[in-house]
Amino acid sequence: MKKIPEMFGSLVFGDAVMRQRLPKETYHALNRTIAQGRSLDPSVANVVANAMKDWAIEKGATHFTHWFQPMTGVTAEKHDSFVSPTSDGRVIMEFSGKELIKGEPDASSFPSGGLRATFEARGYTAWDPTSYAFIKDNTLCVPTAFSSYTGEALDQKTPLLRSMEAINKQALRILKLFGHTEVTRVLTSIGCEQEYFLVDKRLHEERKDLRFTGRTLFGAKPPKGQELDDHYFGAIKPRVKAFMEELDQELWKLGITAKTEHKEVAPGQHELAPVYTTTNIAADQNQLTMEFMKKVAERHDLVCLLHEKPFAGINGSGKHNNWSVTTDTGINLLDPTEEPNQNTLFLLFLCAVIKAVDEHQDLLRISVASAANDHRLGASEAPPAIVSMYLGDELMAVLDAILNDTDYEKADSGQLRYAHVLPRLAKDTTDRNRTSPFAFTGNKFEFRMLGSAQSVSGPNTVLNTIVAQALEEFADALEGTADLESAVRSLLQKTLKEHKRIIFNGDGYAAAWQEEAAQRGLLNLKSAPEALEKLVDPKNIELFQRHRIFTETEVYSRYEIKMEGYCKVISIEALTMLELARKQILPSVSAYIKELSETALAKKTVCPQASCQVEESLITKLSSLNASLFGKANDLDEALLGAKGFDQIGKCARYYHDTVFAAMQELRAVADELEINTAENYWPFPTYGDLLFSI
């Protein structure tokens, strides 16, 4: 195996490669685009394309693709070879600047929310030079944005890049007020903690629900789950360790700084976390991470499950989004430093985030809304559907002093000492709160509501935009004031007075918090359809238009896409349940009932006085449950038929949630009861115990 420094980034057309292979003028022109967000000079495209092609061919690449992120939640690519015929019947390897900059995929074949009709096929992909090209499966992948023929964004990347420009613009206004004129760019950075399950491939193939939907639609609770807390941070099994080692190497080659890996709370569940990087690059890298998790798992006869809730009654999987704001001069604007009460710039940015989260609770909740994540949010394993913020004792003391116009007295955090032989450890001034949806964790915020399978682009687009709005209002209020210090203090006090309700440092899992949140006037959007309806509120459309993130048409398209996606997911799950119930569970239980009946008859034939109480009791119970299963399946069928009568997608999504999903739950309850009472050799597919403890 190569040494890690030699391996790292070896398949990336990154800065070091560009510096080596591009002419100085071309390199500096491209670097200005990457570092400062300037428009790309088209004249450099041919030079860059040729250098990319030569490098890629040396690495074994034969094809290139525009790699983009449509509204499907996964990535897309169409491969073209470098081969170009010559007049003498030979071929040469070519890749032009035009091919680098622009591609034309079929836009009507991707979700568009009505932006593109079936017959309106043309769409465009445009090179994103801020995200490095890379090689995957002998193909040069060029990260691109994706738009319709009429110019609307049809992807995840374009709005994210727009939101990064918005927060940069407003943050620079604030920094200028404080004399930081040397700063030319403000960037957001994220680190995505990715949770996932691993199951044995053979067992996975025996379960149609996992294959079709990514989650188990039936499954009785196993005798042992996560009750003993013995899985979290436990010793990693050899088979899993081998998977992790290969995954690390694949990611390192792509310049992805996979760093932390461990067992998670639930049996079979694990986590991988990278080092922070710029938001749009981190979003690209997280998509690659999920892809390679699945790909590498297959090589080890495993399957990687990224669904938010693969197993009922077992912890689901999230994706913790650690978000920070930094300048191109190296200042972390969310670092409180040793004296946060004296760090006015930090306090201003902190209060901007507080204001943003409070005023736009709905958008943060919408950004993580999906049929899959509905199973997880509020399940005492993930943050509740109520958006709130955790700041910890020290920052609350600082903010209370500002609000009450009193002096701040720093508390002594002390030291930790476990035994005389052990070193004394400095104690952090603030604890952590794993029940909070949006928690401050030292010099960043951790947005914990994201689902494990979703793209991080959407939530970060919202986060960047709402903070940009708060910063704009702050800059408007402060620019031109004669006494900046006094104006800032008044602004901080006003902000805290109006938005302190969003701060909650207690137990987000507690039932009492639901009541308290309602009293505070916080939103509790429990389902995806309920949340998504608020996306098209006039205030949200105005916000996105103001910062040029989405046009009104683009907002409505996303509303349609997300609502339609919810309906389709529930429909696929319901149809899969019906197939499993009718074609596998009902026949299997009937066969077991037949065996019990034959056993009882044999007993009576040999000895008429023999007791058949066990068999008769089981036959009665199983027959009743099987009849109930048959009836519940018919009810679900009827519910699905009812979903065809809606002409408004919002009402249809509500119906799927209130009626179809409710019928699914009733069917599942009967099936899980049947599993408990059916002989193991008759049950038609692997159980939770098999799946969770097979590796």
Buried (B, 14 or more C-beta within 10 A) or exposed (E): EEEEEEBBBBBBBBBEBBEEBBEEEBBEBBBBBBBEBEEBEEEBBBBBBBBBBEBBBEBEBBBBBBBBBBBBBEBBBBBBBBEEEEEEEEEEBEBEBEBBBBBEBEBBEBBBBBBBEEEBBEBBBBBBBBBBBBBBEEBBBBBBBBBBBEEBBBBBBBBBBBBBBBBBBBBBBBBEBBEBEEBBBBBBBBBBBBBBBBBBBEBBEBBBBBEBBBBBBBBBBBEEBBEEEEBBEEEBBEBBEBBBEBBBBBBBBBBBBBEEBEBBBBBBBBBBBBEBBBBBBBBBBBBBBBBBBBBBBEEBEBBBBBBBBBBBBBBBBBBBBBBBBBBBEEBBBBBBEEEBBEBBBBBBBBBBBBBBBBBBBBBBBBBBBBBBBBBBBBBEBBBBBBBBBBBBEBBBBBBEBBBEEEEBEEEEEEEEEEEEEEEEEEEEBBEEBBBBBBBBBBBBBBBBBBBBBBBBBBBBBBBBBBBBBBBBBBBEBBEEBEEBEEBBBBBBBBBBEEBBBBBBBBEBBEEEBBEBBEEBEBBBBBBBBBBBBBBBBEEBBEBBBEBBBBBEBBBBBBBBBBBBBBBEBBBEBBBBBBBBBBEBBBEBBBBBBEBBBEBBEEBEEEEEEEEBEEBEEBBEBBBEBBEBBBEBBBBBBEBBEBBEEBEEBBEBBBBBBEBBBEBBEBBBBBBBBBBEEBEEEBBBBBBBBBBBEBB
